[in-house]
Amino acid sequence: MTSSSGPEKDTQQSTPSPSEALARRLLAYEAGEKTRPEELAAAGERAYLQLRTRLAVLLGATGFDALWARGMHLAKPKFHSGDKPAANESFPTQTSGAHELHAAVRGHDSVVIEHNLVIVFASFITLLFRFIGEELGLRFIRQIWPELRLDAAASREERPLND
């Protein structure tokens, strides 16, 4: 079915970007079987901290923080709050990335938390790949999560975090 916005938009919504698919897989891997809101939020925070620790070696702590802050900024208009976008909600911008991430998921149900986490991690991954290249970015992600499948077959098999 095609909406009034045209077929291009429907295709984009039904097919996740490679960065979104990767973000969904790494968050699902980090969350495991846990689906409660606080468990999903904790999985997002763990993933953030692991990325920060590993990528700070290459980018420096300030470089990572700047890239994360830009990713958060680009993701905010796509955040949801309950059943609607949360672009008008106020999230702290002058605090650490972990605090921003916590603000993006605080007080929401599992579906909204999953959506917001996927959006922000996908935004960050996209920026990371543009900045250091996809090959090097994937190498760092593989070092953090060596068991995580990063191939195209894995994206076809992906499942929502809160199955």
Secondary structure, DSSP 8 states (H G I E B T S, - for coil): ---TT-HHHHHHHHS--HHHHHHHHHHHHHHTT--SHHHHHHHHHHHHHHHHHHHHHHHHHHHHHHHHHHHHHHHGGG-EETTEE-TTS---SSS-HHHHHHHHHTT--HHHHHHHHHHHHHHHHHHHHHHH-HHHHHHHHHHH-TTS--SHHHHHS---TT-
